[in-house]
Amino acid sequence: MADNRADTRVSMRTPLARVKGLGASGHGVEHWWLHRVTAVSNVPLIISFVIIVAALAHSPSYQEAIAVISHPLVAIILILAVISVVNHMRLGMQIVIEDYVHDKGPKIAAVIANNFYAVIVGVACLYAILKVSLGRILL
């Protein structure tokens, strides 16, 4: 027996919008997904960061701490943690700015300041990690 009812999957979206996969704002869900991906990647990276810092807390000398941070695997974990956390911070603050700053001028200024702040923090952290981890090689 054939079903003669009208299509129950009624949509107000145009066929072009359905093909492009864009949301109501026309930007898709890239920002949302990137924020979730960085949140998930932060979990193992922050756990490993805490383990590294806890191990360094019981280090009797400065030279031992430098030796631990100079290990390539530790340096890579720290670099990945900085990149992921800074990007997650930038995205989270951008969401807050876009939701709660209503005037266009201050909103644009705040988003630009947020991006600059994230870059400055990220570059400073990466510089410190690379300087310590490559210090043995460069000296």
C-alpha positions in Angstrom: 0.0 0.0 0.0 1.5 3.4 -1.0 1.8 6.3 1.4 -0.1 9.2 -0.1 0.6 11.7 2.7 2.4 14.9 2.0 6.1 14.9 2.7 6.5 15.2 6.5 10.1 16.5 6.3 9.0 20.1 5.7 11.9 22.5 5.6 12.1 26.2 5.1 15.6 26.0 3.7 16.2 26.4 0.1 17.7 23.6 -1.9 20.9 25.6 -2.4 21.2 26.1 1.4 20.8 22.4 2.0 23.5 21.6 -0.5 26.0 24.1 0.9 25.2 23.0 4.5 25.1 26.6 5.8 23.2 27.5 8.9 21.0 30.5 9.5 23.9 32.9 9.6 25.4 31.7 6.4 28.7 30.7 8.2 28.1 27.0 8.7 29.3 25.2 11.8 33.0 25.5 11.3 33.5 27.8 14.3 31.4 25.5 16.5 33.3 22.3 15.4 36.7 23.9 15.9 35.8 25.0 19.4 34.7 21.4 20.2 37.7 19.8 18.6 40.1 22.0 20.6 38.1 21.2 23.8 38.5 17.5 23.2 42.2 17.8 22.3 42.8 19.9 25.4 41.9 16.9 27.7 44.9 14.6 27.0 47.2 17.6 26.5 46.3 19.2 29.8 46.5 15.9 31.6 50.0 15.3 30.2 50.9 18.9 31.0 49.9 18.4 34.7 51.9 15.2 34.8 55.0 17.0 33.5 54.6 19.9 35.9 54.0 17.5 38.8 57.2 15.6 37.9 59.1 18.8 37.7 57.8 20.0 41.1 59.8 17.2 42.7 62.9 17.9 40.7 65.8 18.7 43.0 67.7 20.9 40.6 67.2 23.4 37.9 69.4 21.4 35.5 67.1 18.3 35.8 64.1 20.4 35.0 65.8 21.8 32.0 66.8 18.3 30.9 63.1 17.1 31.2 61.8 20.0 29.2 64.5 19.6 26.6 63.4 16.1 25.8 61.8 16.2 22.3 58.6 14.4 23.3 58.0 16.7 26.3 58.7 19.7 24.2 56.2 18.5 21.5 53.5 17.9 24.1 54.0 21.3 25.6 53.9 23.0 22.1 50.7 21.2 21.1 49.2 22.1 24.5 50.0 25.8 24.0 48.6 25.8 20.5 45.4 24.0 21.4 44.7 26.0 24.6 45.5 29.4 23.1 43.2 28.6 20.1 40.5 27.4 22.4 40.8 30.5 24.6 40.6 32.7 21.5 37.5 31.0 20.2 35.8 31.0 23.5 36.4 34.7 24.1 35.2 35.5 20.5 31.9 33.7 21.3 31.5 35.8 24.4 32.4 39.0 22.6 30.0 38.3 19.7 27.2 37.4 22.0 27.4 40.2 24.6 29.0 43.2 22.8 26.2 44.7 20.7 27.7 47.8 19.2 29.5 47.1 16.0 32.6 49.3 16.6 33.5 48.0 20.0 32.7 44.4 18.9 35.2 44.6 16.0 37.8 46.3 18.3 37.3 43.6 21.0 37.6 40.7 18.4 40.8 42.2 17.0 42.2 42.8 20.5 41.3 39.2 21.4 43.1 37.8 18.3 46.2 39.9 19.1 46.2 38.9 22.7 46.0 35.2 21.8 48.8 35.5 19.3 51.0 37.4 21.8 50.4 34.8 24.5 50.9 31.9 22.1 54.2 33.3 20.7 55.6 34.0 24.1 54.8 30.5 25.3 56.2 28.9 22.2 59.3 31.0 22.4 59.9 30.0 26.0 59.4 26.3 25.2 61.6 26.4 22.1 64.3 28.4 23.9 64.5 25.9 26.7 64.2 22.8 24.6 66.7 23.9 21.9 69.0 25.5 24.4 71.3 22.5 24.6 71.6 22.4 20.8 72.2 26.1 20.3 74.9 26.4 23.0 
